[in-house]
Amino acid sequence: MHQHSETLYTASGPAAASPTESDSTSAGAATAAALPPTLNAPIVTPIAPATTEAVLADLSMPSQQDAISGAPTTVGAGASVPKSEVQLTDEQILTQMQAIKDEEANAHPLVDVSVDLAELEKEYENGSATFRHKIKNLSETHDRMRRSRGDAFAFAWFERVMLAKERPELHANAVKAIEDSKDLLLAAEFELLAFEDFYLVTLDIIKSVLHFATPDELLLAFQNDEISNSIVMHFRLVASAFLKTHQDDYAPFLEFGQTMDEFCSMHVEAMGRESEEMMVIALTKALRISIEVAYLSGDTSADEVNFLPFLPDTEPYMPPLVLLYRPGHYDILYRKSHCLDGVV
Amino acid sequence: MSSAVQRRMLKEYLAIQKNSATRPHLELLEPVQEDNLLHWQAILLGTSDSAYEGGRFRLDIVIPTSYPIHPPTIRFLTQICHPNVHFKTGEICLDILKTEWTPSWTLESVCVAISSLLTNPEPSSPLNCDAANLLRCGDMAGYNSLVKMYTALYAMDEEEPQQ
């Protein structure tokens, strides 16, 4: 009944871009260092490198920068943490995880102002050469980033629509996609009562998005908890509804004998859980948006950040939204205008 | 935030009044006081095919202001003998109220889930070990008679709801 299976599932995709064996070990060790020692045993289950990422992600680690740069000091600290002897109850673990998340949440706004990509380089000043090199390459084609926590996708999309005032069809498509999502949710047998409030808030924002003059005004709307939570929740339900109504295609990728309903309620619908690859796929297809996810990992075999494209089933009608994935969350990347059409 | 939860609870309230005929095992689900939509009560009826038959089980439901992002806190006010309910505090061990809560639940669907927990106990995660142990060793006669006794003892009074 109570399993920590949320940390067990790993989508196949990020694994492809996941760090090498040694890198993933150091990331895990850094996690261990940042957590109360008793949390280690029940959560960190060494299945595959990607699992460690999922664990990190799920906890929204405050120390994720250390985890990524894999600074030698944190590795040492992690190695000395003793194996846990005390078994915590689910509830205690949940409470502790929530405390860590809340701490992180209070430290950063939901979506932040956009900054020059040099800010990302600064984060890794003392990190490994691999990361610095990859970010350098990334800055050839991208010039800005926007840190976010939770609703990177929604903000990136709505901002794109807002800025493209000369292309009203982007707005029309977006409104249509959100309106259509109501039928998708009903088809997946969600109760109208349960999702209506989230849906209406989301629809209201996209309908009025052209009235926002600047990204900062839109940002202000997204920094309102009620609006932000509603949009995130609606998109989570949309992803869940898509997966539930396309079980034949996606259920084979589930692990550990999970049913699609179990997977969706544990990973997709629940707030604060990591958006895994399957969820990104579901969103792109349900809302007809193309996304490219840049996976920034310590994999030393490549000089470039690994980009994974997620395409809708229909012909994309605008350049992909670009998200930067690091364990725990997605930030928004802004591609230089002359690179918008090409693939990096 | 709180206005959102008020709006949501008002919607649920209206929907519950409309659907009352479709949920035979839920005698009551309403706010304790009309002016506070964040504190509810419910009465579950023991189903006729179970040892809880004839019992009326009162639930106390507290809605957090972050509902439905976070789950309501629900406990039994009526003392009940069940593997997943704490005999003294009425605390309920049900995954959807804790680790597996998702905002797609409503108060009504949660109450239906608790009602079905009565007839489908999960002895592997017990809050009442004595009841769970009887089930785990397959002593259905012992389990059923224990449940029947406590149901008769605590859940069959026709007392007025406590304020």
Interface residues (C-beta under 8 A of the other chain):
Chain A: M1 H2 D90 E91 L94 F190 E191 L193 A194 F195 E196 D197 F198 D225 E226 N229 S230 M233 L237 S240 S265 M266 E269 A270 M271
Chain B: M1 A4 R7 R8 K11 E12 A15 P68 I69 D95 I96 K98 T99 E100 W101 T102 P103 S104 W105 T106 S109 E122 S124 S125
